[in-house]
Amino acid sequence: MGHTIAALVAKARSGDLKAFEALMAQFRSPFGRYAWQMLGSREEAEEVVQDTFLRAYRGLAGCREPERFGAWAFRILVNRCRSSRKVLLRRDRFRTADPDQLESLSVPHPEEDLELRETIDQALALLPPVQREAFLLKHVEGFSYEEIAEVTGAGVPALKMRVLRACEALRVSLQGELHE
């Protein structure tokens, strides 16, 4: 299906479920990866991603720039992760870094060492949520600071500081772990 994002959104708005399924297929992996990293639970991440797609489908008329559907839907995902995280914290669940869960939600990278991946996941889990969110959107999902500002509602200077602090914290954490 060689359609552009905007064409798929237009078809989905007119009721073409196959077009929306194509949008979901394109964004499922990055959405799942981000949700898992923010929530630490495969089940919770899958639920949040499904809820995001449902909300996106119901709100397609509100997507003013169809060619930017990904950023628009990512904003929904970020908000759903924030809400879900609050619920998880209220339930006093503990976050665990389970590489099997991450593997099933992200594109596999066979060249990566599993122990290193676990160490990085654990270091990410220790970051404050706003720093982890900014770091993941910038360095894992490849968003520009302007796109992150649009998705999160935070200002660009604040986001740059969050990413900088996350990088510093990760550097310190990983240097300690890798030199043990």
C-alpha positions as CSV (number, residue, x, y, z in Angstrom):
1,M,0.0,0.0,0.0
2,G,2.2,2.9,-1.2
3,H,0.0,5.6,0.2
4,T,1.3,8.6,2.1
5,I,0.3,9.2,5.7
6,A,-2.0,12.1,4.6
7,A,-3.8,9.8,2.0
8,L,-4.2,7.1,4.6
9,V,-5.7,9.6,7.1
10,A,-8.1,10.9,4.4
11,K,-9.3,7.4,3.6
12,A,-9.6,6.5,7.3
13,R,-11.7,9.6,7.9
14,S,-14.1,8.4,5.2
15,G,-14.5,5.1,7.0
16,D,-11.8,2.9,5.3
17,L,-10.7,0.7,8.2
18,K,-7.9,-0.9,6.1
19,A,-6.4,2.6,5.8
20,F,-6.4,3.0,9.5
21,E,-5.0,-0.5,10.0
22,A,-2.1,0.6,7.7
23,L,-1.5,3.6,9.9
24,M,-1.6,1.4,13.0
25,A,0.9,-1.0,11.4
26,Q,3.3,1.9,10.6
27,F,3.2,3.3,14.2
28,R,2.7,0.2,16.4
29,S,6.4,-0.5,16.9
30,P,7.6,3.0,17.9
31,F,4.5,3.5,20.0
32,G,5.0,0.1,21.8
33,R,8.7,0.7,22.3
34,Y,8.0,4.2,23.9
35,A,5.1,3.0,26.0
36,W,7.1,0.0,27.4
37,Q,10.0,2.3,28.2
38,M,7.8,4.7,30.0
39,L,5.6,2.1,31.8
40,G,7.8,-0.9,32.3
41,S,5.0,-3.3,31.8
42,R,4.2,-5.1,28.5
43,E,0.6,-5.5,29.3
44,E,0.2,-1.9,30.4
45,A,2.1,-0.7,27.3
46,E,-0.1,-2.8,25.0
47,E,-3.2,-1.5,26.6
48,V,-2.0,2.1,26.3
49,V,-1.1,1.7,22.7
50,Q,-4.5,0.1,21.8
51,D,-6.2,2.9,23.7
52,T,-4.1,5.5,21.8
53,F,-5.1,4.0,18.4
54,L,-8.8,3.9,19.5
55,R,-8.7,7.5,20.6
56,A,-6.9,8.5,17.4
57,Y,-9.5,6.8,15.3
58,R,-12.4,8.4,17.1
59,G,-10.6,11.8,16.9
60,L,-9.4,11.7,13.3
61,A,-11.5,14.8,12.5
62,G,-9.3,16.7,15.1
63,C,-6.1,15.9,13.2
64,R,-5.7,19.3,11.5
65,E,-2.5,18.3,9.6
66,P,-3.0,14.8,8.2
67,E,0.6,14.6,7.0
68,R,1.6,15.0,10.7
69,F,-0.6,12.2,11.9
70,G,2.4,10.5,13.7
71,A,3.1,13.6,15.8
72,W,-0.6,14.1,16.6
73,A,-1.1,10.5,17.6
74,F,2.2,10.5,19.6
75,R,0.8,13.4,21.7
76,I,-2.2,11.1,22.5
77,L,0.3,8.3,23.4
78,V,2.4,10.6,25.6
79,N,-0.7,11.7,27.5
80,R,-2.0,8.1,27.9
81,C,1.4,7.0,29.2
82,R,1.3,9.9,31.7
83,S,-2.2,9.0,32.9
84,S,-1.4,5.3,33.1
85,R,1.8,6.0,35.0
86,K,-0.1,7.9,37.6
87,V,-2.4,4.9,38.1
88,L,0.5,2.5,38.3
89,L,2.2,4.7,40.9
90,R,-1.0,4.7,43.0
91,R,-1.1,0.9,42.9
92,D,2.5,0.9,44.2
93,R,3.7,-1.4,41.4
94,F,7.5,-1.7,40.9
95,R,9.1,-1.2,37.5
96,T,11.2,-4.1,36.3
97,A,13.4,-4.2,33.3
98,D,12.4,-7.4,31.5
99,P,14.3,-7.6,28.2
100,D,11.9,-10.2,26.9
101,Q,9.1,-7.7,27.1
102,L,11.1,-5.0,25.4
103,E,12.2,-7.4,22.6
104,S,8.6,-8.2,21.7
105,L,7.6,-4.5,21.3
106,S,10.6,-3.2,19.5
107,V,12.6,-3.8,16.4
108,P,15.2,-6.4,17.3
109,H,18.9,-5.4,17.2
110,P,20.8,-8.6,16.9
111,E,24.2,-6.9,17.3
112,E,23.3,-5.6,20.8
113,D,24.6,-7.5,23.8
114,L,21.7,-8.5,26.0
115,E,23.5,-7.6,29.2
116,L,24.3,-4.2,27.9
117,R,20.7,-3.7,26.9
118,E,19.5,-4.7,30.4
119,T,22.0,-2.3,32.0
120,I,20.8,0.6,29.7
121,D,17.1,-0.3,30.4
122,Q,17.8,-0.2,34.2
123,A,19.6,3.1,33.9
124,L,16.7,4.5,31.9
125,A,14.2,3.3,34.5
126,L,16.0,5.3,37.2
127,L,15.5,8.6,35.4
128,P,12.7,10.9,36.5
129,P,9.8,10.4,34.1
130,V,10.1,13.9,32.5
131,Q,13.7,13.3,31.7
132,R,13.1,9.7,30.5
133,E,10.2,11.0,28.3
134,A,12.3,13.8,26.7
135,F,15.4,11.5,26.2
136,L,13.3,8.7,24.6
137,L,11.5,11.1,22.2
138,K,14.8,12.8,21.2
139,H,17.3,9.9,21.1
140,V,15.2,6.8,20.5
141,E,12.3,8.1,18.4
142,G,14.4,10.8,16.7
143,F,12.0,13.8,17.3
144,S,13.3,17.3,17.0
145,Y,13.0,19.6,20.1
146,E,10.2,21.5,18.3
147,E,8.3,18.2,17.7
148,I,8.8,17.1,21.4
149,A,7.5,20.5,22.5
150,E,4.4,20.0,20.4
151,V,3.9,16.5,21.7
152,T,4.6,17.2,25.4
153,G,3.6,20.8,25.8
154,A,6.9,21.7,27.4
155,G,9.1,24.5,26.1
156,V,12.2,23.8,24.0
157,P,14.7,25.2,26.6
158,A,13.1,23.0,29.3
159,L,13.3,20.0,27.0
160,K,16.9,20.6,26.1
161,M,17.7,20.8,29.8
162,R,15.8,17.6,30.5
163,V,17.7,15.7,27.7
164,L,21.0,17.1,28.9
165,R,20.3,16.0,32.5
166,A,19.1,12.6,31.3
167,C,22.3,12.2,29.3
168,E,24.4,13.2,32.3
169,A,22.6,10.9,34.6
170,L,22.8,8.0,32.1
171,R,26.5,8.6,31.6
172,V,27.2,8.5,35.4
173,S,25.0,5.5,35.9
174,L,26.4,3.6,32.9
175,Q,30.0,4.4,33.7
176,G,29.5,3.0,37.2
177,E,27.8,-0.2,35.8
178,L,30.2,-0.8,32.9
179,H,33.4,-0.4,35.0
180,E,32.3,-2.8,37.8
